[in-house]
Amino acid sequence: MFESLSDRLGGVFDRLRGRGALTEADVRAAMREVRVALLEADVALPVAREFVEKATEKAIGQNVLRSVTPGQQVVKIVSDALVEMLGADASELDLGVTPPAIIMMVGLQGSGKTTTTAKIAKRLSAGPGGRDRKKVLMASLDVNRPNAQEQLATLGTQISVATLPIVAGQQPVDIARRAMQAAKLQGFDVLMLDTAGRLHVDQALMDEMKAVADVANPAEILLVVDSLTGQDAVNVAQNFSDQVPLTGIVLTRMDGDARGGAALSMRAVTGKPIKFAGTGEKLDALETFHPERVAGRILG
Ligand code: GDP
């Protein structure tokens, strides 16, 4: 992840640190390189532009150049800007509502939505460090894709998490209602609703999702997007965000994403925090997304 960005920024930083004094022209030249590095990592153009403008302003505005270690300070300015671009503070799941807390999972087909539903359910039911274990129920509302409901049931068995019994012929909103009732009656802490995906964003998908969100009033609506699709992932997020009040993003396939453009632009473009990163096919391959740690990894 982020290998080439990491290399490029490392090179710029080494050159900055290696010089005693810096002129405004040196800073501008370095920032041009930073901008190219961001664009090569597939960061959205307006995001890269704003990043560089702000960092340049700080670097030449605040007596940085007259300080004893100008190179170090410029490096710090760029590092801080990177953390800010990634979303500053880590954003956890907010399940502090009267149980059952409902987590609604949305996204396009193939994004990794069902796998991610199971990954989050597994993590919640195990509890962080074995503490605060949640009793989790999962329900698939996907009545379009053959076997979608069975797929979730199979994953549930693998991770020892309950799934809502399948009733053939029921529509998504009715399944959601039945799941909510079952969760309430059987004392579940968390109910995860895995909604249907489509190959493209379309109005039918959006309408179905909005109807389910209205009925379920979820504590979290998480959009699952494939990081390998780069700026498309960011556009998809923007589309979904315009239709339902997303509370966060899960970026899947980060294990295969060398460039990291979706992760880098997501927060700045959509305003939504990345909450988790999927890092493999296994059901424990899910990481909480910590912006400072990710920035730390990029900066080596
Ligand atoms: P859905 O159609 O969105 O529900 O997608 P699925 O959950 O069925 O996932 C599609 C494929 O992507 C499956 O083969 C998953 O194992 C795989 N997958 C999901 N998340 C990740 C991830 O973070 N990394 C990798 N490498 N594969 C993933």
Residues whose N, C-alpha, C, O or C-beta is under 5 A from the ligand:
A	BS01	GDP	L108 Q109 G110 S111 G112 K113 T114 T115 T116 T252 R253 M254 D255 G278 T279 G280 E281 A285
